[in-house]
């Protein structure tokens, strides 16, 4: 989902490692607990013990940090593992629980996966095809495993209104004022001002292309991108080892997740998409998920419109005073412009 609605988590105390490990019978004694620097929403740590290594997750993202939501994610991951989806299911404590709540915070312990992240530039065309098939497997697998358990209410799909350009124009004015008044002014502020003015002109030209509400949907990972997929093996024979961070698991248009993921995996630093790899990825996804070209074409239009209207990185920088996403801005902001210019070529790559 767009991160414009995300709130950057405040600084928090480190996890109570000793108290946590006492809940697990075979986890061993703590040796070290080092923060994992990647990731924008929750907190992760590499926890080494006398019995091995674990990934300790500290849930702090308010929309998804309650016990019931986390437990539902854990059930889904365990069920997906039985279908052959590469995941890192949570470790159960001595009472069988996978969510530990201490001091008002929720934690989960996962096996540590030795792997690395790979962006689209590091994937061959064959590997891009496998990536699309993997996401298709995730979507069809979720459709099979997400039947509600007794007492569990199934999520419903609500029509999702596309961004209103009038609201976006107002936001652009606010962000322009903040970028222009930011001190000390630097090259990022100059680029932000340029892109905001450019985007306003694009929206004025394309406001009539606002897509209608999207109602059809299915269960999706919700945040499928390179930092949430670990690969194992060398660059010639690397295979997906685990899809992680299922915090955004929910019911949304599936094809939109496929388009949104490709726009993150396959964007170049210049803001262009590697359309050859996108084409291989999209065809494999369509076969695996049973999606038709029209569904992908509609998703391309909606995600393009979303990109034109979304300024989450600038909101984090200027309104939340959080600069962790700043390095993403040059490529992300350039992509919206390039995508508008090459709209037909992008649509053909996904749906052709």
Phi, psi and omega in degrees: 000157177301142182272007180296338180268355183281145177250124180298129182292143180285164175301137183225163180288153178296159184291150178281081190300313184299315180296323179294312185294335178297340180281343185252126188290325188244017185279340180087186180264146183290141174246317179202159178214102186250133179297143170267120192284334183280149181113144186246342189254291181268181181247137179233151182219145170269111184257114177260133179230178178291352180250355181144199183241145182223159168258117179260122181253128177252111185276116181231350180287108193307318182296341186232011190263011179272156186302316184296317180295316180295318180298323177295318176301317181296318178298318180297316182297317179297320179292320179296325178301323180292343178264003178091011176282130180288113182220174176236082186297151182291155176273134177274144178277188184299336180261004179092359179278146176253356178243123177253124180249117181223127177061032179081001178248150177254140181228157175215144181251128180235155173298144177282127180257118175283108182196182180218159179271148179225128176273171184301327179297336180269355181263138172283174177298320178297317179292328175296320177297317179295326179296316177298319178295324179296314179295323175299321177296320177300313184293316179289326177294316178298323178299327181279324191262351187266022170298137184292143173279165178307127180085356180258123182273129181289141178293147179250156179263122177256142177305132183255112180289138174285162184300139178273119183298331178296321177292323178294319177302318179296318179295319178302317179299318179297312182292326176299316179298319180290319180294319182289331182264357183293134180226139357286138182288138180226187184295330178296316181298321179294318178294319179300314179299316179299313183292325178295316178295319179297316181293323177298318179295320178297317180294324177297324181283333189241013182302330181290351182263014178303126183284156177288170178301146176256124182251326184288140180195177178203180180288134180225159175299317176094346182204051186275107181204174188304326181285351179250018176224122180256137176251148177239141179108173181281177187293340180274333183229031182290139179232147177301127180261324181194136167267125187240176175057076181266026186298329183265015176309127181184184181259116181209167176302120187294317183296332177294322176297322179297317179291316183297319179296316180298324180293341176267314181296316194254017176276136176273163177304334179283351181095005177265151174268143174281090192292332176297316178289323176301317181298315179297315179300312186292320179296319178294320178297315182299318178295315184289324184266350184070031181266141180265164182303324181297323179296318179291321180297318178296322179293322177302316181296317182291319181289324174301314179296320177301315180295323179296329187256358187257131180228041188298325182293319179290326177294319177299315184291310190267332182258328179256353180056041180238117186257011185297332182267358183308318183299339180280343192296316182304311181289318182296316182289325177290327181299318181300322180288312180298317181300320178297317181291323184253032187305312184296320179294321179294317180299319179295322180297323180277324190244354184278000000 
